[in-house]
Amino acid sequence: MLDKQGYSDYLARKKSSEKLTKERLDLLDRFENVIAQNSITAVDDIGDAEITELMRPWNVSGRMNFLNNIAGFLKDFSAFVKKENPALAPLAAAIAGYYRKSYEYYGRSAAKTRRAAVLPAPADFKVNPKHLGGMTNEQFVSAFRELQQFAVRCYEDVERAPFEWGYPDYQTTDGYYNRVIDILFALRVCGTYTDGGITVDGAKFFKSAIIKRHKKVELMVAGFEQMGLFFEGFGKKAQSFRAVYPDNPDVAAVLCEYAPLIGINKADLSWGRHLNSLSYRYIEDPASQKYPAIFNAEMDYSSDKLREIQEWLYAEAEKCGFKIDTSGLPKGCLNYSKGSKDFLRVRQGHREPNAGHFDHHESKIATKVSFIHAFESAPDKMRELCNRFPDVFRLDDAGKCCHENKCMHRMSFALDGVSYKRCGLGNFFFEDISFDDVKAILEMFKVENKIK
C-alpha cells in the first residue's frame, strides 16, 4: 500500500546513506504492519491511531531519539509522496495534521505548566530595600504582583492558541517553550529602565542567544501588546525600541530589578521552576528569610514531607561545612557543596520502570546514590542498608554492566566474598523513601564520600 519500491528508489536518488535507508525502510515495513493489523485497506482511512501505534513501545531505551527517527521518517516519506506519489496524498495530509495537533498540544501543555508555576506573591511581603529604587514597599509589591498577573494572562492566551504566539510547530526541546519569560527578561538584559519604560538596544536584543533561539518573536510582541505591554519602534532593524506598561509604569521598573537576580544567561536546565516563574523570594528582604532565597523558592513548590527533610539536610550539610549551591538545581534537587564535593541530593520524584531518571511526583521522595567504597570500609553497616533496600542493591544478582568493560559508568563492589557489577546510570535509585530512610542513606553517603 505504501509503495516501498518507489520510496526505496527515492532514497537512492537522494543518495541517502545505507544506514539511513535501512532504518527508514524498516520503519516503512513497521508502518505497513500497523496498517494491516488495524485492518486498513484504503489510504484515506490511515489516521492518528496508526501513526500513534507506530511510536510504540513507550518504554524503549533512548525514546527521544526513537521519536525523532520516526518523525524524520514520516517527514521524509511525506516529501516523497508530494513529489512522486500523489495517490498517497491523504496519508501525507494525515501525517501533517497529526504533528500539527501534537505541536499544538505541546505548546498548550507547556503554557499550562508554566502558568501553574507562577505562585502569587503575598500582598504584604517585605522587599529587599536595595531593590525599591524610590518606590514604597507597597508600590513595589503591587507592581510585582501585576507583573506576575501579566505573565499568567499571557500563558492563558497561549493555551488558547499557541501558534498565534509563534510557539514551535516543529519538534524541539522544552527550553524553546520558555518564550514568555525569555523575551521579557531579554528586554532587561539588553535594555535599561528610563522615563517609565525600558529602552532596549535593538541590535543587542536580536543578536542575544536568548532571543536567537526563538522564532517569530514578533508574534510574541503582538501577544504582549494584547495583554498590556506595548512596544514603540520595535522591528528587527531597529537600533533601539521601547517597552512600556501604561497601566502601571512601575511594572517595567520591577522587571528590570528582578531579571538580573536569577542568572538569566544560564542554561534552562539549571533553572528549575522558581527561577523562570517570577518567584518573589529573590526580591524578598533577606532579614525576613530563615533560609537562602533558592531554598525558600524551591520549597514553595514542595510537599511538607520534603520541606521537613530539606530543612534537616540543610542543617546536616552546614555541620559538615557544606553550603547551599545558589547556581541552580542539578537533577531537580537542592544541592549543597564544599569544594568539589556535593552533599546528598533529595527530591520529590518517581521513576518509571527501567527509566534512567526521576520525574516529578507530588508526594514521593527519592534520591540516587552510588555506593562502592563503603562496602569495603563499613561492610556491616552496608549490609544493613542492603537489607533495608533489597530492591536497590539486588544482592541475589551479581549482575553485569550494560556494555561490560567499555561502559564509562561501570561500577564494581564486593560484599561477603561476592563481586558485583553494576552500571552507575541504571542503578542505585532509592524510591518512595521516608524521612528515616533519608537519614540511613545519608549516614552511609558520608562514609562513601569520606564526609565528616
N, C-alpha and C positions, 0 to 999 in steps of 0.2 A: 504493500500500500504506500510506503514512504519512499519508494524509488531509490533503494540502496545503491544500485549501479550508477544511477545518474549523480547521486551525491558523491560517490567514490570518484567518479570522473572529475567532478567539480573540484574536489580536494586535490586531485592530481594536477589539474590545470593551475591551481593556486600554488603549487609546489609546497604543499604542507609537508611537514616532516613525517617520517614513517611513524614515529611515536604518536604524534597528534592525530594522524589519520586513523591509526588503530583505535585510539581512545574514542574518537568521535563515531567511528563505525560501530564500535562496541555499544556505545550509548544509543545509537540508532536501533541496533538489534534489541536492546532492552526496552526501548520505547515501543517497538513493534510488538514485543511480547506483552507489554502492559495493555496495549490496544486490543490485542487478541483475547487476553484474559477477561477484559471488560466487554467482550462480545461486540466491539465496534466494527461495523462493516462499511461505514461511509466517512469520508474525511470531515464532512460538516458536523459529525457527531463527536469529534475529538474535542475535549474541553478541559476545564480546570482539574477535574478528577484524575484524568490520565496524566497530566503534567505533574500534579502533586504526587501521584504514585511513583513517578519516575525518580522522585527525590528521596525515596526510601533507600536504605534503612536510616532511621532518625539518629541512631547511636553510633554511626560509623566514625572511626577514628579520623581526625582531621576534617570534620564535617564542613567547615567553611570552605576549604579548598575543594571538597567534593561538590558543594553547591556552586562554587564559581566555575568549576569544569562543566557542570550541566548547563549553567547559564550561558557559558561561551559556546557550547554545542548548539543550544536552541537558537541563539542569536545568529550563529553561522548558518545553521540549517534554514532559518527564515530568509537569510540573504540569498541562499541557493534557490529557494522557492521563488522569490521575487524575480530573480534573474533568469531562471531556466525552467521552472515547472509551475506555471500559473494554475494548473489543475489543483495544486496543493495550497492555493492562496487562503482558503478558510482556516487551515492549520496555522499559517503564519499570523493571521489575524488573531486567532485564539491565543497564540503564544504572546503576542504583543499585549493583548488585553489582560492576560494573566499577570504579566510582570508589572504592567501599569497599576493594577489593583494592589499588587504586593508592595510596590514602592509607595503608593498612597497610604497603605496600611502602616508601613514603617514610619512614614512621616507623622501620621496621626499618633501612633504609639509613642514615638519619641517626644512629641509635644506634650502628650498627656503625662508622661513620666516626669518631664521637666517642670510642668505646671505644678504637679503634686509636690515636687521637691522645694518649691518656694514657700517656706513656712512664714506666715505673717509675723513681723516683729512686734513685740509687746508695745503698747501705746505709751508706756511710761519708762522704757529702758533709758539708762544713762549713757550718753555718748562720750567717747574719749574727748576731752576738751580740746586736744590739739587738732581735731578734725572739724570743729564747729565753724571756723572761718567767718566769724562775725554773726552767725546765726545763734539764736537761742536753742537750748536743748529741745524745746517743744517744736520749733520750726524745723530743725534737722530731722527729728523723728517723723514728723508729719510728711516731709518730703521723701524720706527714705521709704516709708510705707507706701507712698504714692508710686515711687519707682518700682517697688515690688508688684503693686497692683497693675501698673503698666505692663510689666513682663507677663503677668498672668493673663491679661486681656489679649496680648499678642499670641500666647500659646493657645488660648481658647479659639482664636480665629484660625490659627494654623491647623488645629484639629478639624475645623470645618472644611478647610480646603488647602492642604499643604502645598500643592503645586502653584497656587496663586501667590504664595510667598517664595517661590523658587526653590522649594525643598527638592532633594535629589529624586530624579526619575530614572535612576540607574543604580547598579549595585555598588555600595560603598560602605565604609565603616562608620561607627557610631559618632565619631568626632565631627563628621560633616553635617550632623543634625543639630549641632550646638550653635545654630546660626543666630538666634536672638541675642544671647549673651556675648558671643564672639564679636558681633558687629557693634553692639552697644559699647563694649569695653574698648574696641578699636578706636572709637571716637575719642576716648580719653588718651589712649596710648599715642595717638597721632595728633592730638589737639590740646588746647588749654581752655579753661573757663574764663571768659571775659564778657562783660556787659550783659549778663543774664543768659548766656548761651555758651556753646562750645565751638570755638573756631578751629577747624581741622585742616591740617596740611594735606591737600588732595593727593599730591604725588606720593607722599609717605604712606597715606592711607591705602591706596590701591597697590602699592608695592609690598606692603606688610604681609608676612606669612599668614597671619590670622585671617586676612581678607582674601588673599590669592587662592586659598583652598576652596573658597565658597563661590559658586556660580550664581549668576542672576542676582547680584546684590541690589540692583535697582528695584527688584520686586520686594525685597525686604524693606527698603526705604519707603516704598509706596505703602506697604503694610504698616510701618511705624507711623506714617502720617495719618492714616485712618485711626490710629489709637491715640493720637495727640502729640507725637514728637515730630516737629516739622523741620524741613531742610531748605536752606537758602543757597542757591548756586551749586547744587550737587550735580556732578557729572564726572565721567571718567577722565576728562581732560581738564577738569577744574584745578586751578592752582590752590585754591582753598574754598571751603564751604562752611556753612554754619548749621548747627543743630540746636533748636530751641524748643522748650516746652512751655508754651504761653500760659497755660493754666496755673503753673507754679514754677517759675524760673529756678527755684531752689532745687528742683529735681535734677537739673543738669549739674548744679554745683555738687550735690551729693554723689552723683555718679562719678564725677571727677575725683572726689575724695576716696571713694570706695575702690574703684578699679585697680589702682596701683598696689593695694594691700594684699591681693590674693595671688600674686605671681602669675600674671596672665600669660607670660611667654613660655610657661612650662607646657609640656605635652598634656593633653586632656586626660590621659590615663592616670596621671599622678594627682589629678584634682580631687576627685570624689564629689559627691552630690553637693555638699555645702559650699564648695568653692565656686561653683558656677550657678548657684541658686540664690544669690543675694542674701546670705546669712548675716544677720545683724551682729553676730558675735565678733566680727572683725573690726567693727567700729564701736563696740561697747567699751565703756570705761574699764580698764584693767582692774581698777580698785574694787569693782563690784564682781569680779570673777575669781573664783577659787582655783580654777584650772586654766591653762592656756586656751586661747581662742579656738585653735583647731580641735582640741579635746571637747570643749563645750559645743562647738558646731556639729561635730560628728555625733555626739551623744543626743543632740536634739532629734536625731533620726532613729535612735536606738531604743531597744526594749529596756525595761527596768532591770531585767536579768543581766544584760550586757553592761549596763551602766555600773551595776554593783561590782561586776568582775573587773571592769576597766578602772574604776576608782581604786580597787585593791591592787591591780597591776601597776598603776601609776605610782603608788606608794612603794611597792616592792622594787620597781625599777629605780626609783630615787635612792633607796637603801643601797643599791649596788652601783650607784654612780651613773646611772643611765638618765638621759634627758629625752623628753618627747621630741620627735622629729617634726618640725613645722613645715617641711617642704612638700608633704603630700601623704598619700595613703597607699603604700605598696601592698598589693594583693587585697585592697579594700580594707586594710587594717590600720588602726593607730599603731605607730611604730616608736620604739624607744631605742636610742643608740648611744654607744660610748666608743669613740674612735671608729674602728672598722667593724665592731660587734653590734648586732641587733638583739633586742630582747624578744621574749615570746610574743607572737602576734596572734590575737584572738579576734574573731568577728562573728557577726550573725551570718550564717551560711549553711547551705545544703549542697551536697554533691550528688549529681545524677549518676546512676550506675556506670562504672568504668570511665567517668569523666576525669580529666586531669586538673580540675579547678573547682572552686566553690561558686555557686550562685547565691545571691542574697536570699535570706529567709527571715521572716518576721519574728520567729520565736526560737529557732535552733541556733545553738552556739557551736562553733567549730574552730579547729586550728590544724595546721600541717607542720609537723616537726620531724626531722630526720634524726634517728638515734643510731650511732655507730660505736663511738669510743666508750660510751657509758656501759656497754655490755662487758667491756674488759675492766674498766675502773671501778664499777659498782654492780657486779653481776647479780647479787642478791636483790638489790632494790630494782634492778631492771627486770628481774624475774617477776617481782610483784607487779610492776607496771604492765608486763606482758599478760599476766593473769587477769589484770583489770580490763585490758583491751585486747582480748584474743583475736577479734576480727581485724584489728590493725596490724598485729605482728604475725599472725598465722604461722606459728612455730611448728605446726604439723606439716608444713610445706617448705622444704629447703629452697625452692624457687630457682629462678634464673633471671638474668636481666633480659630485656626485650631484644637487644642486639648483641648480647654477650660482651666480649671484650671491646667491641667498637663503640659502645654506648658511653658517652661522656658523663652520664648520670648514674653509672653503675656503682652499686654500694655492696659491701660485704661486711658481715659481722658474725660473731660466733657466741654461742651460749650452750653450756652443758656439753661441750665437745662436738657440737653440731655446727657446721658452717652454713650460713645463709647468704643468698644473693637476692638483691632487690634493685629495681630501677627507682631512683630517687624521685622521678616525676610522677610515678603512678602509685606510690606507697606512702605510708605514714600519715594518712588522713584520719584525724580524730573528729568524729561527727556526733552531733546531738549530745554534747557533753554538759556536765553540771559544773557548778562553782567548785565543788570538791575535786572534780576531775581536773579542772584547770590547775588547782593547787598541786595535785600529784604530778601533772605533766611539767609544771614549772620547776618543781624540785629536781627532776631528772634533766630538764633542759639546762639548768645551772651546772649540773655535773658534766653533761655532754660538752658544754661550751666553756667550762672552767670559769664560771662566774661566781664571784664571792661578794 
